[in-house]
Amino acid sequence: WIAGAAFALLFFVLLSLRLGLLGEDAASPRQIAGGAGAVAARDDWMSISQRSRKIGYAHRQFIPLKAGYQVREDVLLRINTMGVVQPLSFRTEGNLDARMRLLSFTFDLHSSLFRFAARGTVNDQRLLLTAGMPGEEQKTEIALPEPVHLSAGIFEYPAIAGLKAGETGILHVFDPAAMAARPITVARAAADEMILHQGRRVPARKYSLDFMGAAQFAWVGEDGAVL
């Protein structure tokens, strides 16, 4: 049980949307402040595949509010754990201010082997956090020297979209699974690309993201949507 839970949790951490650095950009990364500017509502579905085989899906909603934004993300996976295919799902819901900085969140991760939940509220540069398995929740406070964001919906941040070609920046993201704030690096490729999307070729901005050594790449369309 412990081995299965540890494997599934590690898989989730590595899978989560995280940020990184492009090797060709030699300039020192700058701190990315919370972006200003309106972001349109989005409701996106994505298929998750491993070696061309579908193993799950992700559903993300980005909802503008009067004084900020709400982000919801549901992910369902079927992964092989100790020789048995197990369902693994997690949900993240977050409230953001007008500059897309984290105000509060809830996080729920569960499978047939275990369940983990967390909820937190930011108050005066401190995160008041309650997390743990059912019946074993613990309360703690985490100092936040920098404003933090959620990884869910991170490409919608105007600050990310505002990176110039070849530019690199640093953003701070709170990781509910690790219960810690992490500095992450974002880099935009030196040149945009034409990619095949839903049967037609469209221009896209390519971003490189890395979280604790786990690299990720994303292609974003002209309207800011992840393609």
Backbone torsions as a table, in degrees:
resi	resn	phi	psi	omega
1	TRP	NA	-44.4	-179.5
2	ILE	-64.5	-43.8	179.8
3	ALA	-62.8	-43.4	179.7
4	GLY	-64.1	-42.9	179.5
5	ALA	-64.5	-42.5	180.0
6	ALA	-63.8	-41.6	179.8
7	PHE	-63.7	-46.5	-178.2
8	ALA	-64.3	-40.4	179.7
9	LEU	-66.8	-40.9	177.4
10	LEU	-63.3	-40.9	178.2
11	PHE	-60.0	-42.5	179.4
12	PHE	-63.2	-45.0	-177.9
13	VAL	-60.7	-43.4	-178.7
14	LEU	-70.5	-28.3	-178.5
15	LEU	-79.4	-28.7	-173.9
16	SER	-56.8	150.8	-179.0
17	LEU	-65.5	117.2	-177.1
18	ARG	-137.3	171.0	-166.7
19	LEU	-119.1	162.2	-176.5
20	GLY	-158.8	-163.8	-169.0
21	LEU	-128.3	133.4	174.3
22	LEU	-84.2	133.6	-174.1
23	GLY	-66.3	-28.3	-174.2
24	GLU	-77.3	-9.5	-179.1
25	ASP	-93.2	106.7	-176.0
26	ALA	-87.4	-9.5	-178.5
27	ALA	-71.0	149.5	178.9
28	SER	-68.7	135.2	179.7
29	PRO	-68.3	148.0	177.4
30	ARG	-106.4	157.6	175.8
31	GLN	-69.1	133.3	178.2
32	ILE	-96.3	117.6	177.8
33	ALA	-81.2	164.6	176.5
34	GLY	-57.7	134.4	-175.1
35	GLY	-77.2	148.6	174.3
36	ALA	-108.8	150.5	-179.9
37	GLY	120.7	148.6	-176.0
38	ALA	-75.6	146.2	176.2
39	VAL	-124.4	132.7	-176.8
40	ALA	-73.1	155.4	176.9
41	ALA	-64.6	144.5	179.1
42	ARG	-137.4	149.5	175.0
43	ASP	-142.8	98.0	-170.6
44	ASP	-117.1	142.4	172.6
45	TRP	-118.5	137.4	177.3
46	MET	-134.3	143.2	175.2
47	SER	-89.0	140.6	176.9
48	ILE	-109.1	122.8	-177.4
49	SER	-124.8	152.3	174.1
50	GLN	-131.4	116.9	-177.7
51	ARG	53.1	48.0	176.7
52	SER	68.5	9.9	177.8
53	ARG	-111.5	126.3	-178.7
54	LYS	-69.1	127.5	179.4
55	ILE	-121.7	1.1	179.4
56	GLY	168.8	-167.8	-179.9
57	TYR	-150.5	165.0	175.0
58	ALA	-131.4	137.1	177.6
59	HIS	-125.3	120.7	-176.9
60	ARG	-123.8	133.8	175.7
61	GLN	-121.7	134.0	178.5
62	PHE	-122.7	113.3	-168.9
63	ILE	-120.0	112.5	174.9
64	PRO	-69.7	137.9	175.9
65	LEU	-117.1	177.8	-180.0
66	LYS	-62.5	-38.2	-175.0
67	ALA	-123.3	26.5	-179.4
68	GLY	161.0	-145.0	-175.6
69	TYR	-144.8	157.5	171.9
70	GLN	-124.9	135.2	-179.9
71	VAL	-119.9	133.3	175.0
72	ARG	-129.7	134.8	179.0
73	GLU	-140.8	125.7	176.4
74	ASP	-118.4	130.5	179.6
75	VAL	-129.0	131.6	176.0
76	LEU	-124.3	128.9	179.7
77	LEU	-129.9	153.3	169.4
78	ARG	-123.0	109.0	-174.4
79	ILE	-122.0	154.5	179.7
80	ASN	-86.0	113.5	179.3
81	THR	-120.2	115.2	179.6
82	MET	55.8	39.0	176.3
83	GLY	83.4	1.0	-179.4
84	VAL	-122.7	132.1	177.6
85	VAL	-73.2	121.6	-176.3
86	GLN	-120.3	138.9	172.1
87	PRO	-77.3	138.7	177.3
88	LEU	-134.3	124.2	-179.5
89	SER	-133.9	149.9	174.3
90	PHE	-147.4	148.3	-179.6
91	ARG	-127.9	135.3	175.3
92	THR	-124.3	129.9	173.6
93	GLU	-128.2	130.5	-178.1
94	GLY	-138.5	145.7	172.9
95	ASN	-107.2	130.2	-177.0
96	LEU	-120.7	152.8	176.2
97	ASP	-82.7	-173.2	-176.3
98	ALA	-64.8	-22.5	176.7
99	ARG	-97.8	13.4	175.9
100	MET	64.2	28.0	172.7
101	ARG	-88.6	147.2	-175.3
102	LEU	-66.6	130.8	173.8
103	LEU	-107.0	-45.5	178.8
104	SER	-160.1	161.7	179.9
105	PHE	-156.8	160.0	166.8
106	THR	-131.1	147.0	-177.2
107	PHE	-142.8	133.0	-179.3
108	ASP	-137.3	124.8	-179.2
109	LEU	-126.8	126.9	178.6
110	HIS	-152.2	155.0	175.0
111	SER	-145.8	-172.9	177.4
112	SER	-72.5	-11.3	-178.3
113	LEU	-97.7	-33.7	-174.0
114	PHE	-161.5	173.0	176.3
115	ARG	-144.6	142.5	178.6
116	PHE	-139.7	136.1	-179.7
117	ALA	-136.7	152.0	178.0
118	ALA	-149.8	148.4	173.6
119	ARG	-146.3	147.5	-176.5
120	GLY	-155.2	158.3	178.2
121	THR	-136.2	134.4	178.1
122	VAL	-88.8	129.0	-179.9
123	ASN	-143.4	111.3	175.7
124	ASP	54.1	56.0	176.7
125	GLN	60.9	25.7	173.4
126	ARG	-134.6	140.2	178.0
127	LEU	-101.0	118.0	176.6
128	LEU	-89.5	113.0	-167.2
129	LEU	-122.2	136.7	171.3
130	THR	-124.4	122.7	-174.1
131	ALA	-153.5	155.6	176.5
132	GLY	145.5	-176.8	175.9
133	MET	-79.3	157.9	-178.2
134	PRO	-52.6	129.3	-178.6
135	GLY	82.6	-5.6	-178.4
136	GLU	-127.1	23.0	-178.5
137	GLU	-64.8	144.0	177.4
138	GLN	-127.6	144.5	178.5
139	LYS	-99.9	141.4	178.6
140	THR	-153.8	166.0	175.8
141	GLU	-121.5	136.8	-180.0
142	ILE	-122.1	125.0	177.5
143	ALA	-71.3	138.4	180.0
144	LEU	-119.7	92.6	179.6
145	PRO	-65.3	-22.7	178.7
146	GLU	-128.2	151.5	172.2
147	PRO	-58.7	142.1	-178.1
148	VAL	-116.9	161.0	179.3
149	HIS	-127.1	170.2	170.9
150	LEU	-96.9	147.6	177.9
151	SER	-69.2	-31.3	178.8
152	ALA	-62.3	124.0	179.6
153	GLY	75.5	19.6	-172.7
154	ILE	-66.3	-27.9	-178.5
155	PHE	-72.8	-13.7	178.0
156	GLU	-78.3	-12.1	-178.2
157	TYR	-63.6	125.0	177.9
158	PRO	-57.2	-29.9	179.2
159	ALA	-63.6	-36.5	177.4
160	ILE	-69.8	-47.1	179.9
161	ALA	-61.8	-24.8	-178.2
162	GLY	-80.5	-5.3	177.3
163	LEU	-63.7	133.8	178.2
164	LYS	-81.2	162.2	179.6
165	ALA	-55.8	127.7	-179.8
166	GLY	82.4	0.1	-176.4
167	GLU	-89.3	150.0	-178.8
168	THR	-126.0	143.2	178.9
169	GLY	-145.3	165.2	179.6
170	ILE	-115.9	135.2	179.1
171	LEU	-131.1	148.6	179.4
172	HIS	-105.2	127.1	-177.1
173	VAL	-124.1	138.6	174.3
174	PHE	-89.6	127.3	-179.5
175	ASP	-101.2	105.7	-178.0
176	PRO	-61.6	-32.4	-178.3
177	ALA	-68.4	-41.3	179.6
178	ALA	-89.9	-9.0	-179.4
179	MET	53.8	49.2	-178.9
180	ALA	-154.3	154.2	174.3
181	ALA	-89.5	134.6	-176.5
182	ARG	-125.2	132.3	170.5
183	PRO	-76.8	130.8	-179.3
184	ILE	-129.3	154.7	-174.9
185	THR	-111.2	135.6	179.8
186	VAL	-118.0	137.6	177.4
187	ALA	-137.7	136.5	174.5
188	ARG	-98.7	136.5	-179.3
189	ALA	-61.1	155.0	-177.5
190	ALA	-66.2	-23.8	-179.1
191	ALA	-139.1	144.8	175.7
192	ASP	-74.2	164.7	-177.1
193	GLU	-127.7	157.8	170.2
194	MET	-101.4	122.7	-179.0
195	ILE	-123.2	158.0	176.8
196	LEU	-86.0	118.3	-177.1
197	HIS	-134.8	115.3	179.6
198	GLN	52.3	45.0	173.2
199	GLY	86.4	0.6	178.4
200	ARG	-139.7	155.7	-178.5
201	ARG	-88.9	129.0	-177.1
202	VAL	-134.1	150.5	176.6
203	PRO	-74.5	146.4	-178.4
204	ALA	-149.1	145.0	171.9
205	ARG	-87.2	130.6	-179.7
206	LYS	-100.6	129.5	178.5
207	TYR	-117.7	145.4	174.4
208	SER	-109.4	131.7	-178.9
209	LEU	-132.2	147.4	-180.0
210	ASP	-147.4	134.2	175.9
211	PHE	-128.3	108.9	178.1
212	MET	52.8	41.3	176.3
213	GLY	93.0	-9.2	177.6
214	ALA	-91.3	110.5	-174.8
215	ALA	-84.8	148.9	177.0
216	GLN	-146.9	146.3	176.9
217	PHE	-127.2	145.8	-180.0
218	ALA	-140.4	145.2	176.7
219	TRP	-114.8	123.9	-173.2
220	VAL	-116.3	132.0	-177.7
221	GLY	-77.2	177.1	-177.5
222	GLU	-64.3	-25.6	178.6
223	ASP	-89.4	5.4	178.3
224	GLY	90.2	-1.8	-179.1
225	ALA	-83.7	141.5	176.5
226	VAL	-73.6	124.1	-179.2
227	LEU	-91.6	NA	NA
